[in-house]
């Protein structure tokens, strides 16, 4: 059952044991012994189990047995939660004695209950209980731990803050501990493990952690009841960090165990195991009313872990499990599992196991249990939970108990397949047998003694299942009874005909196979002969038709309509004048048809429009159709002859002339504005002359019929346009006056310039007109075309000449100096000649005086009138003092070698000299302390602007005389 890996050093120790150690002894423990002794008999029994364990320590006592009498034993009398019954290598422990036995076979654990309890603190308060009631470390070598009730352990170290695996949060009832180098192979039998808690494995937890650790364990015939854990409510196997281990659990019963996360019965956590994987087995066990997700498997990273459940019953009261596993690699074979979605394959069942009394925890199988003889032959499992030999029948049973009484199975009932057409009325199914039970599935579910009535709403095949149970026998296997619902064929297609009353009818038709005709929508008997409708009476009659393709289809209604013949439509005769515009004929009726003959021919729904080209009478015919066509009504169309058109003259007017009403010769005249259409007026129109152009009117006369219309064209001639323009006029200067060019040039022009004007020009102009007096002068233009003319009069304003004058110069004019000239009386000025002037186009230019000159200024005012004035300038030589210092008023730094510098001209050599020049903003632009150095008209790196600059000069002459001079100089370019 186990694959052992015993370290060589252990074999060596066993070989070297002294001879005395080969004689195993029995140590007795009785909690109720008032005079404990050396534990060599019941009379000298220990009353402390830990004392007996310590006395059996390896290697001196290999093979010892510890017999423990009924009672409750705790690992400590203190509150040290780490206290535990620590069992190691070499001895076995047995409970269930009453304290008188001389042979182990005399014990009875069910009667003489031996309790190992972790409730070391406050009684009933789990928070101070031992982490582990029992700890098995290195417990192996075929040693037993048998016949105890282990309860009240609480391995909750670090919880709820942490669920990281550690020894003290694993195995609340029993901890199998295998650290690096440990070889723990626990073998527990015939124990009850109940009311324990842990983070991992509330009842039993195997914690293998470290290189060369071994944590294999076998659990057989153990009852796990009401244990709780975060992972693995009953059992947990932790294989970590190089450990090698795995559980084998056989013939055990698990009741009401709970996991707060997953694995109410078993949780396997495998992380970096020694070998390539871990295999866990649960075999021939009964699991009842444990929490959802019974088995939890967690291989971490690349670790391999698989869990196999074989021959197990996993059942619960009430609703089935929605899920019994969490994690990968969990298999079920030959198991009976209560699931919402049953397992498939693998010999698995989903059938009530028929326990003797599950509510009373009696999980023996009744003689007709479906689990009997359905198990797999697992090697080594030769007895059941109570020691009964397996198998008792043809094969081993599923679950912890092997049934000893097996009832005979009834033969299956006999059945016959049932077939219906879709939507037919079905009856309850039948089978031949006794105590029939009906099912909707091949396995699982609960049978009903009431035979089902199949639904025929949907086509297809539905299997029902039926069993019989003969007196004294078990229920038979389920016999499938297929119910076939054949689909209905499509209803046949048919057209509903319409006849007129008394017409000849034909037999009705439809498209389909094996047709049957009915006179009612449901019920009645069909006939294979299609009916011929009667047309004697107006109205509607409905027949019904089906087709049969295995099943008869739904009925298709065929409605025959017999329409009455309507009355002929109402009409009225129509009259037109020849060539009048005719409209379509009309009649009162529905769905009219028009004909050109009283009988025969084909009617048209489009009403004809009579021709009025020729005079005479033409007859048309019309019928109406209301279901059937009526007789034809006649319409006579009379076309009368047309009189001659009236005569009329077309008048002509000038634009805006007074017009008179138009005239024509004829009878009952009607006047129109269009050649056709519109409504004529008996009153002759009076044309409007406001707009030039041709305007057409039309006139007809009526003698019976109205004549054609005579065209009357009224011509309104456009008056010529009189418009001219003129140039501004000054006294004595000519104004240019011209008629403006128009699209239509008048035939002639008449001008009137008044009596004071001097005029030259002809026709449209231009005319040169001179007035010698200022003020407004009227000019009139008359434009003439044919008999039409128009006039235009405008005032031409003549302006007086400006009074231009030049202010006389009163200051001394020095040769080489400058003077500002001032002209007034105009807006624009032009000086001539422009020689030596700063700007010839301003009113106040600066003139540089080089010689005698006469300047003439022309001034133009805002009206464009001009006049002129003159001034004569005669400069003389000027000296500053008798020392001979001459300061010019202007200079022209244009690079021609003449007057390019502004400097003081003198033949004297002064003792000191300083000259500074400023611009009009007060900024200094030049300074010299050398009388020979002058200003060249630059300012910084560029040329100074033309204009007036201020200078200050301080000179101390060679004779010691001080001269101070301040004045202006003009820079001219």
Secondary structure as UniProt FT lines:
FT   HELIX           8..16
FT   HELIX           19..22
FT   STRAND          26..29
FT   TURN            31..32
FT   TURN            43..44
FT   HELIX           49..55
FT   TURN            58..63
FT   STRAND          65..69
FT   STRAND          71..74
FT   TURN            81..82
FT   STRAND          85..87
FT   TURN            89..90
FT   STRAND          92..97
FT   HELIX           104..106
FT   TURN            109..111
FT   STRAND          114..117
FT   TURN            123..124
FT   HELIX           126..128
FT   STRAND          134..137
FT   STRAND          145..146
FT   STRAND          149..151
FT   STRAND          154..155
FT   TURN            157..161
FT   HELIX           167..169
FT   STRAND          174..179
FT   TURN            180..181
FT   STRAND          183..189
FT   STRAND          192..194
FT   STRAND          197..200
FT   STRAND          204..209
FT   TURN            211..212
FT   STRAND          214..220
FT   STRAND          223..225
FT   STRAND          228..231
FT   STRAND          235..240
FT   TURN            241..242
FT   STRAND          244..250
FT   STRAND          253..255
FT   STRAND          258..262
FT   STRAND          266..271
FT   STRAND          278..283
FT   STRAND          286..288
FT   STRAND          295..300
FT   TURN            301..302
FT   STRAND          305..310
FT   STRAND          313..315
FT   STRAND          325..326
FT   STRAND          330..333
FT   STRAND          336..337
FT   TURN            346..347
FT   STRAND          355..357
FT   HELIX           358..360
FT   STRAND          362..365
FT   TURN            367..368
FT   TURN            370..373
FT   TURN            379..380
FT   TURN            385..386
FT   STRAND          418..421
FT   TURN            422..423
FT   STRAND          437..439
FT   STRAND          460..467
FT   TURN            471..472
FT   STRAND          479..486
FT   STRAND          493..494
FT   STRAND          498..500
FT   TURN            501..502
FT   STRAND          510..511
FT   STRAND          516..518
FT   STRAND          539..546
FT   STRAND          556..563
FT   STRAND          574..577
FT   TURN            578..579
FT   STRAND          593..595
FT   STRAND          616..623
FT   STRAND          633..640
FT   STRAND          652..654
FT   TURN            655..656
FT   STRAND          670..672
FT   STRAND          693..700
FT   STRAND          710..717
FT   STRAND          724..726
FT   STRAND          729..730
FT   TURN            731..732
FT   STRAND          734..739
FT   STRAND          748..752
FT   STRAND          758..760
FT   TURN            763..764
FT   STRAND          767..770
FT   STRAND          775..785
FT   TURN            786..787
FT   STRAND          788..799
FT   STRAND          805..806
FT   TURN            815..816
FT   STRAND          818..820
FT   STRAND          823..824
FT   STRAND          828..832
FT   TURN            835..836
FT   TURN            840..841
FT   STRAND          846..848
FT   STRAND          853..860
FT   TURN            862..863
FT   STRAND          866..873
FT   TURN            882..883
FT   STRAND          886..887
FT   STRAND          890..891
FT   STRAND          904..905
FT   STRAND          912..918
FT   TURN            920..921
FT   STRAND          924..928
FT   TURN            931..932
FT   STRAND          938..939
FT   TURN            940..941
FT   STRAND          942..943
FT   STRAND          947..956
FT   TURN            958..959
FT   STRAND          962..971
//
